[in-house]
Amino acid sequence: MNELDSRSLPHPPPWPAMLEALCLIAYFGLAAWYWPGNPGCCRTDWAPRLLPLLPLIPHLWLLHRDMLGADGIHLGFAVSLSAVSALTVLTYATAAWRYHIAGMLGFVLLFAGGSLILQLAMPLGVPVQHTEAPLFRPHLLVAFAAYSLLSIAALHAVLIALAEKHLHKAVPPKMLAGLPPLLTLEKLLFRMIQAGFALLTMTVLSGIGFSEEVFGKAFTLNHKTVFGLIAWILFAALLLGRYRYGWRGRTAIYWTLAGFSSLVLAYAGVKFVMEVLIGR
């Protein structure tokens, strides 16, 4: 092929790369604007409700491009983390219509921007198997929804712990400025845990059906099953303790973080070790 022929070949359009860059700029720019103590953290008008959609819409398109490739469905560590972060942004953008939580959007948008960088930087890996099974897509959908809601619950637990630590200081840290009151944070925490636990229960049940459908047995003993069930038990115990004994404060924080840690180990932790540390 001569030089003229090679120049005449079509080149890939530049707009996907431009979209990636604009999405990242929007995430980090809005994270700075919403960050506690900055101009957007205490806004109560339409802006906190609509502005997060600006990077979220292209983020969802980029997820669709990378997860649903021509060779199959990719569920590697980076793209899965990015999907959870996108659902987290969507949840917060929806909740902002009812609660004044603009002060928390900075943390969420920063998480989404960082996870998108990982998605764009890390290889997609091989596509997953058994995606043709009827229960695969429902199981995948409820699993990501459960992870995103319980990720939000973990973020709330950390912020409650920080707020309680600095509760009696005359001048609280700038990072806590503009956050909702402790009672509002705690109320939101348990609502997220209740919804996340319901979705986690659906994930476990659909996983049992999926395993029966593909492998011919309800349970396959592996790290996902073990840590997933541990997470389910911990969140069930937390909700029961809240209902019967009025658990709150540090008790609720410890149980929330323990359940979330087990959930991370059930999937993302092992994926991180295999794909990032070992390189498989």
C-alpha positions as a Markdown table, in Angstrom:
| # | Residue | x | y | z |
|---|---|---|---|---|
| 1 | Met | 0.0 | 0.0 | 0.0 |
| 2 | Asn | 1.5 | 3.3 | -1.0 |
| 3 | Glu | 1.5 | 6.6 | 1.0 |
| 4 | Leu | -1.5 | 8.0 | -1.0 |
| 5 | Asp | -3.6 | 4.9 | -0.2 |
| 6 | Ser | -2.8 | 4.9 | 3.5 |
| 7 | Arg | -3.7 | 8.6 | 3.7 |
| 8 | Ser | -7.0 | 7.8 | 2.0 |
| 9 | Leu | -8.1 | 5.3 | 4.7 |
| 10 | Pro | -10.8 | 6.5 | 7.0 |
| 11 | His | -9.7 | 7.5 | 10.5 |
| 12 | Pro | -11.7 | 6.9 | 13.6 |
| 13 | Pro | -13.7 | 10.0 | 14.6 |
| 14 | Pro | -12.2 | 12.1 | 17.3 |
| 15 | Trp | -15.5 | 12.8 | 19.1 |
| 16 | Pro | -15.4 | 9.7 | 21.5 |
| 17 | Ala | -12.1 | 10.9 | 22.9 |
| 18 | Met | -13.5 | 14.5 | 23.1 |
| 19 | Leu | -16.6 | 13.1 | 24.9 |
| 20 | Glu | -14.4 | 11.3 | 27.4 |
| 21 | Ala | -12.4 | 14.4 | 28.1 |
| 22 | Leu | -15.5 | 16.6 | 28.5 |
| 23 | Cys | -17.1 | 14.1 | 30.8 |
| 24 | Leu | -14.0 | 14.1 | 33.1 |
| 25 | Ile | -13.7 | 17.8 | 33.1 |
| 26 | Ala | -17.4 | 18.1 | 34.0 |
| 27 | Tyr | -17.2 | 15.6 | 36.8 |
| 28 | Phe | -14.1 | 17.2 | 38.4 |
| 29 | Gly | -15.3 | 20.7 | 37.8 |
| 30 | Leu | -18.7 | 20.1 | 39.4 |
| 31 | Ala | -17.1 | 18.2 | 42.2 |
| 32 | Ala | -15.0 | 21.3 | 43.0 |
| 33 | Trp | -18.1 | 23.5 | 42.7 |
| 34 | Tyr | -20.2 | 21.3 | 45.0 |
| 35 | Trp | -17.4 | 20.6 | 47.5 |
| 36 | Pro | -18.3 | 21.6 | 51.0 |
| 37 | Gly | -17.5 | 25.2 | 51.7 |
| 38 | Asn | -17.6 | 26.1 | 47.9 |
| 39 | Pro | -20.3 | 28.0 | 46.1 |
| 40 | Gly | -22.4 | 25.0 | 45.1 |
| 41 | Cys | -22.6 | 23.1 | 48.3 |
| 42 | Cys | -25.5 | 25.1 | 49.9 |
| 43 | Arg | -27.5 | 25.8 | 46.7 |
| 44 | Thr | -31.2 | 24.8 | 47.0 |
| 45 | Asp | -32.4 | 25.9 | 43.5 |
| 46 | Trp | -32.6 | 23.8 | 40.3 |
| 47 | Ala | -28.8 | 23.7 | 39.8 |
| 48 | Pro | -28.0 | 20.9 | 42.3 |
| 49 | Arg | -30.7 | 18.8 | 40.7 |
| 50 | Leu | -29.8 | 19.2 | 37.1 |
| 51 | Leu | -26.1 | 19.9 | 36.8 |
| 52 | Pro | -25.0 | 16.3 | 37.7 |
| 53 | Leu | -26.8 | 15.1 | 34.6 |
| 54 | Leu | -24.3 | 16.9 | 32.4 |
| 55 | Pro | -21.5 | 14.4 | 32.9 |
| 56 | Leu | -23.8 | 11.5 | 33.8 |
| 57 | Ile | -25.4 | 11.2 | 30.3 |
| 58 | Pro | -22.1 | 10.8 | 28.4 |
| 59 | His | -20.8 | 8.5 | 31.2 |
| 60 | Leu | -23.7 | 6.2 | 30.6 |
| 61 | Trp | -23.0 | 6.2 | 26.9 |
| 62 | Leu | -19.3 | 5.3 | 27.6 |
| 63 | Leu | -20.4 | 2.5 | 29.9 |
| 64 | His | -22.8 | 1.1 | 27.2 |
| 65 | Arg | -19.9 | 1.2 | 24.7 |
| 66 | Asp | -17.4 | -0.6 | 27.0 |
| 67 | Met | -19.7 | -3.0 | 28.8 |
| 68 | Leu | -21.8 | -4.1 | 25.8 |
| 69 | Gly | -19.1 | -4.6 | 23.2 |
| 70 | Ala | -19.5 | -6.5 | 19.9 |
| 71 | Asp | -17.7 | -9.5 | 21.4 |
| 72 | Gly | -19.9 | -9.8 | 24.5 |
| 73 | Ile | -20.5 | -8.2 | 27.9 |
| 74 | His | -17.4 | -7.0 | 29.9 |
| 75 | Leu | -17.6 | -6.8 | 33.7 |
| 76 | Gly | -14.0 | -6.2 | 34.7 |
| 77 | Phe | -13.0 | -4.3 | 37.9 |
| 78 | Ala | -12.8 | -0.9 | 36.3 |
| 79 | Val | -15.9 | -0.9 | 34.2 |
| 80 | Ser | -17.9 | -2.4 | 37.1 |
| 81 | Leu | -16.7 | 0.2 | 39.5 |
| 82 | Ser | -17.6 | 2.9 | 36.9 |
| 83 | Ala | -21.1 | 1.5 | 36.5 |
| 84 | Val | -21.6 | 1.6 | 40.3 |
| 85 | Ser | -20.4 | 5.2 | 40.4 |
| 86 | Ala | -22.7 | 6.2 | 37.6 |
| 87 | Leu | -25.7 | 4.7 | 39.4 |
| 88 | Thr | -24.6 | 6.5 | 42.6 |
| 89 | Val | -24.6 | 9.8 | 40.8 |
| 90 | Leu | -28.0 | 9.0 | 39.4 |
| 91 | Thr | -29.3 | 8.2 | 42.8 |
| 92 | Tyr | -28.0 | 11.4 | 44.3 |
| 93 | Ala | -29.3 | 13.5 | 41.5 |
| 94 | Thr | -32.8 | 11.9 | 42.0 |
| 95 | Ala | -32.6 | 12.3 | 45.8 |
| 96 | Ala | -31.6 | 16.0 | 45.5 |
| 97 | Trp | -35.2 | 16.8 | 44.3 |
| 98 | Arg | -36.4 | 15.9 | 47.8 |
| 99 | Tyr | -33.4 | 16.5 | 50.2 |
| 100 | His | -30.9 | 19.3 | 50.4 |
| 101 | Ile | -27.8 | 17.2 | 49.8 |
| 102 | Ala | -25.8 | 19.3 | 47.5 |
| 103 | Gly | -23.0 | 19.3 | 50.0 |
| 104 | Met | -22.5 | 15.6 | 49.5 |
| 105 | Leu | -22.5 | 15.7 | 45.7 |
| 106 | Gly | -18.8 | 16.8 | 45.6 |
| 107 | Phe | -17.8 | 13.4 | 47.1 |
| 108 | Val | -20.0 | 11.5 | 44.7 |
| 109 | Leu | -18.9 | 13.3 | 41.6 |
| 110 | Leu | -15.2 | 13.0 | 42.6 |
| 111 | Phe | -15.7 | 9.2 | 43.0 |
| 112 | Ala | -17.4 | 9.0 | 39.6 |
| 113 | Gly | -14.7 | 11.0 | 37.8 |
| 114 | Gly | -12.0 | 8.8 | 39.4 |
| 115 | Ser | -13.8 | 5.5 | 38.4 |
| 116 | Leu | -14.2 | 6.8 | 34.9 |
| 117 | Ile | -10.5 | 7.4 | 34.6 |
| 118 | Leu | -9.9 | 3.7 | 35.6 |
| 119 | Gln | -12.5 | 2.6 | 33.1 |
| 120 | Leu | -10.7 | 4.5 | 30.3 |
| 121 | Ala | -7.2 | 3.5 | 31.4 |
| 122 | Met | -7.6 | -0.2 | 32.2 |
| 123 | Pro | -8.1 | -3.0 | 29.6 |
| 124 | Leu | -11.6 | -4.4 | 29.3 |
| 125 | Gly | -10.4 | -8.0 | 29.5 |
| 126 | Val | -12.3 | -11.0 | 28.2 |
| 127 | Pro | -16.1 | -11.0 | 28.0 |
| 128 | Val | -18.1 | -12.9 | 30.7 |
| 129 | Gln | -19.7 | -16.3 | 29.9 |
| 130 | His | -23.3 | -17.5 | 30.2 |
| 131 | Thr | -24.7 | -14.1 | 29.3 |
| 132 | Glu | -27.3 | -15.7 | 27.2 |
| 133 | Ala | -29.0 | -17.2 | 30.3 |
| 134 | Pro | -32.5 | -15.6 | 30.8 |
| 135 | Leu | -31.7 | -14.6 | 34.5 |
| 136 | Phe | -28.3 | -13.1 | 33.7 |
| 137 | Arg | -29.4 | -9.5 | 32.9 |
| 138 | Pro | -32.0 | -9.2 | 35.7 |
| 139 | His | -29.4 | -10.5 | 38.1 |
| 140 | Leu | -26.8 | -8.1 | 36.8 |
| 141 | Leu | -29.2 | -5.1 | 37.0 |
| 142 | Val | -30.3 | -5.7 | 40.6 |
| 143 | Ala | -26.7 | -6.4 | 41.7 |
| 144 | Phe | -25.4 | -3.1 | 40.4 |
| 145 | Ala | -28.3 | -1.3 | 41.9 |
| 146 | Ala | -27.7 | -2.9 | 45.3 |
| 147 | Tyr | -24.0 | -2.1 | 45.1 |
| 148 | Ser | -24.6 | 1.5 | 44.3 |
| 149 | Leu | -27.2 | 2.1 | 47.1 |
| 150 | Leu | -25.0 | 0.3 | 49.7 |
| 151 | Ser | -22.0 | 2.3 | 48.4 |
| 152 | Ile | -24.0 | 5.5 | 49.2 |
| 153 | Ala | -24.8 | 4.0 | 52.6 |
| 154 | Ala | -21.1 | 3.5 | 53.3 |
| 155 | Leu | -20.4 | 7.1 | 52.3 |
| 156 | His | -23.1 | 8.3 | 54.6 |
| 157 | Ala | -21.7 | 6.2 | 57.4 |
| 158 | Val | -18.2 | 7.7 | 57.0 |
| 159 | Leu | -19.6 | 11.3 | 56.9 |
| 160 | Ile | -21.7 | 10.6 | 60.0 |
| 161 | Ala | -18.6 | 9.4 | 61.8 |
| 162 | Leu | -16.6 | 12.5 | 60.7 |
| 163 | Ala | -19.5 | 14.8 | 61.7 |
| 164 | Glu | -19.9 | 13.1 | 65.1 |
| 165 | Lys | -16.1 | 13.4 | 65.7 |
| 166 | His | -16.2 | 17.2 | 65.2 |
| 167 | Leu | -19.7 | 17.8 | 66.6 |
| 168 | His | -18.6 | 19.8 | 69.6 |
| 169 | Lys | -15.8 | 21.8 | 67.9 |
| 170 | Ala | -16.5 | 25.6 | 67.6 |
| 171 | Val | -15.3 | 25.6 | 64.0 |
| 172 | Pro | -15.9 | 22.3 | 62.2 |
| 173 | Pro | -13.6 | 21.4 | 59.2 |
| 174 | Lys | -14.4 | 22.9 | 55.9 |
| 175 | Met | -15.1 | 19.5 | 54.5 |
| 176 | Leu | -18.2 | 19.1 | 56.7 |
| 177 | Ala | -19.6 | 22.6 | 55.9 |
| 178 | Gly | -22.9 | 22.4 | 54.0 |
| 179 | Leu | -23.6 | 18.8 | 54.9 |
| 180 | Pro | -27.2 | 18.0 | 56.1 |
| 181 | Pro | -27.8 | 17.7 | 59.8 |
| 182 | Leu | -26.8 | 14.5 | 61.6 |
| 183 | Leu | -30.4 | 13.3 | 62.0 |
| 184 | Thr | -31.0 | 13.8 | 58.3 |
| 185 | Leu | -27.8 | 11.9 | 57.4 |
| 186 | Glu | -28.8 | 9.1 | 59.6 |
| 187 | Lys | -32.4 | 9.0 | 58.2 |
| 188 | Leu | -31.0 | 8.9 | 54.7 |
| 189 | Leu | -28.5 | 6.2 | 55.8 |
| 190 | Phe | -31.2 | 3.8 | 56.9 |
| 191 | Arg | -33.4 | 4.5 | 53.9 |
| 192 | Met | -30.5 | 3.6 | 51.6 |
| 193 | Ile | -29.7 | 0.5 | 53.6 |
| 194 | Gln | -33.3 | -0.7 | 53.5 |
| 195 | Ala | -33.5 | -0.2 | 49.7 |
| 196 | Gly | -30.1 | -1.7 | 49.2 |
| 197 | Phe | -30.9 | -4.7 | 51.4 |
| 198 | Ala | -34.0 | -5.3 | 49.4 |
| 199 | Leu | -32.0 | -5.3 | 46.2 |
| 200 | Leu | -29.3 | -7.4 | 47.7 |
| 201 | Thr | -31.9 | -10.0 | 48.7 |
| 202 | Met | -33.1 | -10.0 | 45.1 |
| 203 | Thr | -29.5 | -10.3 | 43.9 |
| 204 | Val | -29.0 | -13.4 | 46.2 |
| 205 | Leu | -32.3 | -15.0 | 45.0 |
| 206 | Ser | -31.6 | -14.3 | 41.3 |
| 207 | Gly | -28.1 | -15.5 | 41.8 |
| 208 | Ile | -29.4 | -18.8 | 43.1 |
| 209 | Gly | -31.7 | -19.1 | 40.1 |
| 210 | Phe | -28.9 | -18.2 | 37.7 |
| 211 | Ser | -26.6 | -20.8 | 39.3 |
| 212 | Glu | -29.3 | -23.5 | 39.1 |
| 213 | Glu | -29.9 | -22.5 | 35.5 |
| 214 | Val | -26.3 | -22.6 | 34.4 |
| 215 | Phe | -24.5 | -25.0 | 36.7 |
| 216 | Gly | -27.3 | -27.3 | 37.8 |
| 217 | Lys | -27.0 | -26.4 | 41.5 |
| 218 | Ala | -28.3 | -23.6 | 43.6 |
| 219 | Phe | -24.9 | -22.7 | 45.2 |
| 220 | Thr | -21.4 | -22.7 | 43.9 |
| 221 | Leu | -19.0 | -22.3 | 46.8 |
| 222 | Asn | -16.7 | -19.5 | 45.9 |
| 223 | His | -15.6 | -16.1 | 47.3 |
| 224 | Lys | -18.7 | -14.3 | 45.8 |
| 225 | Thr | -21.1 | -16.6 | 47.4 |
| 226 | Val | -19.4 | -16.6 | 50.8 |
| 227 | Phe | -18.8 | -12.9 | 51.1 |
| 228 | Gly | -22.1 | -12.0 | 49.5 |
| 229 | Leu | -24.0 | -14.0 | 52.1 |
| 230 | Ile | -21.9 | -12.5 | 54.9 |
| 231 | Ala | -22.8 | -9.1 | 53.7 |
| 232 | Trp | -26.5 | -10.0 | 53.5 |
| 233 | Ile | -26.4 | -11.3 | 57.1 |
| 234 | Leu | -24.6 | -8.2 | 58.4 |
| 235 | Phe | -27.1 | -5.8 | 56.8 |
| 236 | Ala | -30.1 | -8.0 | 58.0 |
| 237 | Ala | -28.7 | -7.9 | 61.5 |
| 238 | Leu | -28.2 | -4.1 | 61.3 |
| 239 | Leu | -31.8 | -3.5 | 60.2 |
| 240 | Leu | -33.1 | -5.9 | 62.9 |
| 241 | Gly | -31.1 | -4.1 | 65.5 |
| 242 | Arg | -32.4 | -0.8 | 64.3 |
| 243 | Tyr | -36.0 | -2.1 | 64.5 |
| 244 | Arg | -35.8 | -3.9 | 67.9 |
| 245 | Tyr | -33.1 | -2.0 | 69.8 |
| 246 | Gly | -32.9 | 1.4 | 68.1 |
| 247 | Trp | -29.3 | 1.0 | 66.9 |
| 248 | Arg | -27.8 | 4.3 | 65.7 |
| 249 | Gly | -24.6 | 6.3 | 65.9 |
| 250 | Arg | -21.4 | 4.4 | 66.0 |
| 251 | Thr | -23.1 | 1.0 | 66.2 |
| 252 | Ala | -24.9 | 1.6 | 62.9 |
| 253 | Ile | -21.7 | 3.0 | 61.4 |
| 254 | Tyr | -19.6 | -0.1 | 62.3 |
| 255 | Trp | -22.3 | -2.5 | 61.0 |
| 256 | Thr | -22.7 | -0.6 | 57.8 |
| 257 | Leu | -19.0 | -0.5 | 57.0 |
| 258 | Ala | -18.6 | -4.2 | 57.9 |
| 259 | Gly | -21.4 | -5.1 | 55.6 |
| 260 | Phe | -20.1 | -2.9 | 52.8 |
| 261 | Ser | -16.6 | -4.3 | 53.2 |
| 262 | Ser | -17.9 | -7.9 | 52.8 |
| 263 | Leu | -19.8 | -6.8 | 49.7 |
| 264 | Val | -16.6 | -5.3 | 48.3 |
| 265 | Leu | -14.7 | -8.5 | 49.0 |
| 266 | Ala | -17.5 | -10.5 | 47.3 |
| 267 | Tyr | -16.7 | -9.0 | 43.9 |
| 268 | Ala | -14.6 | -5.9 | 43.5 |
| 269 | Gly | -11.9 | -6.9 | 45.9 |
| 270 | Val | -11.1 | -10.2 | 44.2 |
| 271 | Lys | -11.4 | -8.5 | 40.8 |
| 272 | Phe | -8.9 | -5.9 | 41.8 |
| 273 | Val | -6.4 | -8.4 | 43.0 |
| 274 | Met | -6.8 | -10.6 | 39.9 |
| 275 | Glu | -6.8 | -7.8 | 37.3 |
| 276 | Val | -4.6 | -5.1 | 38.8 |
| 277 | Leu | -2.2 | -6.8 | 41.2 |
| 278 | Ile | -1.8 | -10.1 | 39.4 |
| 279 | Gly | -2.6 | -8.9 | 35.9 |
| 280 | Arg | -4.9 | -11.8 | 35.0 |
